[in-house]
Structure formats: C-alpha cells, structure tokens
Amino acid sequence: MAAEKPQDIDLAPLSFLIVDDNQHMIFILRELLRAFGASQIHEARDAADAFELVRSVKIDFAIVDFLMEPLDGLDFTRLTRTASDSANKTMPIILLTAHTERSKIYAARDAGASDVVRKPVSAQVLYQRIQTILQADRKFVADRKYVGPCRRRRAMPINGQDRRKHEGAS
C-alpha cells in the first residue's frame, strides 16, 4: 500500500520574504506566492536590506536570488544562519539561480540553504519545493563548519555516535 501524500500546508499564515535585485523577478515571485495562498509577502532588493528586515519583521520563509551585489544570496544565507544577531537562524531559505553548476549547488548547500531552484522558475516546481521544505522533518544542524538544515535527505543508519548538534527542526 502506497503512503498517502501529506496534506499541503496552508501558506496564508506564513510570512514570506523575496530578495532579488530584479524588480521584474520580485513581481513574478510575489504573484506566484499570492497564487499559492500567501498573503504576507515582504520584499528586499539586496541581501543587506533583507537581513535588516529579518531582524525587524517575523519572516517564516525566504526566497533569495543567488547572484546580487554587494551581498549575494550566499552571504544572506550565511548571515541568517550564523550571525549572533540573526532573528531566525532556522528560517527555510530557497536560493534561486540560473547557474546550476555543481559547484554553485554545493556552495548553496554549504552556506545552509534549504534548497536551490533553477531559473527560470516554474510555479509547479516552486510550490512543490516550498511544500517539501515545510513538510520535511529535517533537523537543523549547528557545527563549527556548518550551520543549516541537515544535508542528509535519506534516513540512513549512523555507524557509531552521532556527533552533530541539532537545534530544533526546520
């Protein structure tokens, strides 16, 4: 018997942040989020402004462009995960990029991104990724070398002692 598909999570009570230096992309993402049922949508044109916004407004989920200046999506993710004054270190973060080389994906993962979505973004893929992240039971890991959602996506037995420190679920 196949496992039942989990019920989609209602996005209306969640607060979203879109971070992109392209106003057209912000418009597209805002309209997609509205179509998904989100009503609390905040916007920032760069990572520094986004980090300040996260410190002053409760944000539940961020969708961030990978390539921006002066701070990019990786910088925002690292700041969110590791800064002592970060308001929500476990906030899910999706990085958007047209550059899907393995090195970029690894960099996003290592910065603590919850997921990476390739541009041009489709409504179906974005919605599925948001739902998957919200429904996932991925622990949050805080270690000397990595802070972010557990990078293990499959349940695998650990040989020996689990030395990672877990902080809540993401």
C-alpha positions in Angstrom: 0.0 0.0 0.0 1.4 3.4 -1.0 2.0 6.1 1.6 -0.6 8.8 1.5 0.6 12.2 0.2 0.7 14.7 3.1 -1.8 17.5 3.1 -0.4 20.7 1.7 0.4 23.3 4.3 -1.7 26.5 4.1 0.7 29.3 3.3 -1.7 32.1 4.3 -0.5 32.4 7.9 3.2 32.4 6.9 5.3 35.5 6.3 7.5 35.3 3.1 10.5 37.3 2.1 11.5 37.8 -1.5 15.1 39.0 -2.1 16.1 39.9 -5.6 17.7 42.9 -7.3 15.5 42.5 -10.3 12.1 44.1 -9.8 10.5 42.0 -12.6 11.6 38.8 -10.7 10.2 40.2 -7.5 6.9 40.8 -9.2 6.8 37.3 -10.7 7.6 35.7 -7.3 5.1 37.9 -5.4 2.3 36.9 -7.8 3.2 33.2 -7.6 3.2 33.3 -3.8 -0.2 35.1 -3.9 -1.5 32.4 -6.2 -0.2 29.8 -3.7 -2.3 31.4 -1.0 0.4 33.5 0.7 -0.7 36.9 1.9 2.2 38.2 4.0 4.9 39.0 1.5 7.9 41.2 2.1 10.5 42.3 -0.4 14.1 43.5 -0.4 16.3 44.5 -3.3 19.5 43.3 -1.8 20.8 40.9 0.9 21.9 43.6 3.4 18.4 45.2 3.4 16.9 41.7 3.6 18.9 40.8 6.7 17.8 44.1 8.4 14.2 43.3 7.5 14.5 39.8 9.0 15.8 41.4 12.2 12.7 43.7 12.5 9.9 41.6 11.0 9.0 38.0 11.7 9.8 36.1 8.5 8.9 32.4 8.1 10.4 31.6 4.7 12.8 33.4 2.3 13.2 33.1 -1.4 16.5 34.7 -2.4 18.3 35.3 -5.6 21.8 33.7 -5.7 23.6 36.5 -7.6 23.2 40.0 -6.2 25.6 42.8 -5.2 27.1 43.9 -2.9 26.0 40.9 -0.9 24.6 37.8 -2.7 22.2 35.1 -1.7 25.1 33.0 -0.2 26.0 36.0 2.0 22.4 36.4 3.1 22.1 32.7 3.9 25.4 32.6 5.9 24.4 35.8 7.8 21.0 34.3 8.6 22.5 31.1 9.8 25.5 32.3 11.8 25.2 36.0 12.8 24.9 36.5 16.5 22.0 39.0 15.9 20.2 36.8 13.4 16.5 36.7 14.3 15.6 33.4 12.7 18.6 31.1 12.1 16.4 28.1 11.2 14.2 30.0 8.6 13.9 28.0 5.4 15.8 29.6 2.5 15.4 28.8 -1.1 18.1 30.2 -3.4 17.2 30.9 -7.0 19.8 30.7 -9.7 20.3 30.3 -13.4 23.7 28.9 -12.7 23.3 25.3 -11.7 26.8 24.1 -11.9 27.6 21.5 -9.3 30.0 24.0 -7.5 27.2 26.5 -7.1 24.8 23.9 -5.7 27.4 22.7 -3.3 28.2 26.3 -2.3 24.4 26.9 -1.6 24.2 23.7 0.4 27.3 24.5 2.4 26.0 28.0 3.2 23.0 26.5 4.7 20.3 26.9 2.0 17.3 24.7 2.4 17.1 24.2 -1.3 18.1 25.6 -4.7 15.6 26.2 -7.5 16.8 26.8 -11.1 15.7 29.8 -13.1 13.5 30.3 -15.0 11.4 29.2 -12.1 8.1 27.3 -12.8 5.1 27.7 -10.5 4.8 23.9 -10.0 8.5 23.5 -9.0 8.5 26.4 -6.6 5.2 25.3 -4.9 6.5 21.7 -4.6 9.8 22.9 -3.1 8.1 25.2 -0.6 5.7 22.4 0.5 8.5 19.8 0.7 10.6 22.1 2.9 7.7 22.9 5.1 6.6 19.3 5.5 10.1 17.8 5.8 11.4 16.7 9.2 15.0 17.8 8.5 16.8 18.7 11.7 18.8 21.9 12.0 22.5 21.3 12.5 24.9 23.7 14.2 28.5 22.7 14.0 31.9 24.5 13.7 31.9 24.0 9.9 28.2 24.0 9.0 25.0 25.7 10.2 21.8 24.8 8.4 19.3 22.1 7.7 20.6 18.6 7.9 22.1 17.7 4.5 21.1 14.1 4.8 17.9 13.7 2.8 17.6 10.0 3.4 17.3 8.1 6.6 20.5 6.1 6.9 21.9 4.4 9.9 24.8 6.1 11.5 27.7 3.8 12.3 29.0 4.9 15.7 28.0 8.0 17.6 26.1 10.9 16.0 28.4 13.9 16.9 26.3 16.6 15.3 24.4 19.1 17.4 20.8 19.5 16.5 18.7 22.7 17.2 15.0 22.3 16.5 13.5 21.2 13.2 13.5 23.3 10.0 
